[in-house]
Amino acid sequence: MSKIKNMMVAFLAIFMLGSSFVTVSASADANSNYTKTMNKYNKTSSATYVMNMDTNQVYYQKNATSKRAVASTAKIMTLYLAIQKAQTTKNGWNQKVKISPSLARMSRHHSLGSYVLKANKKYTVRNLYKASLIASSNSATIALGQWVSGTNNKFIKKMNSQVKAWGIASQARFVSSSGLENSDLYPYYIRYGSHYDYNRVSAKALAVIASHLLKLYPAIVNDAKMYRYHQSGQTLKNANELLAGGLRYDAALHVDGLKTGYTPLAGNCLVSTSQLPNKNRVIIVSLHDRFNAYNQSRMYKMIYKTFPEFK
């Protein structure tokens, strides 16, 4: 009887061990399929970082900590500091900023300008904020930085001090508040660093900055999700194709921001945000990916299908 009992215990142990192997194997297969699919969606990107803003869980990363040119996605750092001042200054959003002749000239440039500003005219901080966020106006962004710190150089130092305070200085170094490379800025007397220098920021650092920005001013998504917006007789045009009105819009994904960027050096860059109803917010950063909107839409679908916190 004891022998039979021992045989049954041994059989049960083998069965349980086999079951555990099946479970682990199935889990590994699921994880392998997820990673394989996400790698496929990121085949054309140079760097990617995907995170849950509320829990800091990382859903995917590729070359995430290497510093690269990031074009206008760098504006989220400027917007953070400008909003911080607007919120802590009496009547901050309605304070007025005078536009210099050089910034007015830049705003009319065929590839550097997206929102025309008039020399010596004063614009409210809120006006410049929306021009920067929605239309990615380089002149408006630089003007905001000058408003925050008094001069462009002092503001750049403030940008670098802030990323140091956040512990990401090894992955973010700024020389430009707008994201333009110095070779484009020098002719307008906006000079910090050498003539051929440019912002160097990692995909992970951009996600961290975006997270701080969204937590500082959650209402930013109400402006960032606007695909078109009329202001002062001009139309602000958003380049984020994941938004309502964009080529890659999908209502089920609930994308509501955040910032695009492009220069020949940086390629197409996109920091996007999405929040399903009553769920945590997800941030995706893709650098130098000509198909970033399409690939990010597929990543959101894969994440929401895979992880239980979104079901």
Disulfide bonds with the S-S distance in Angstrom:
none
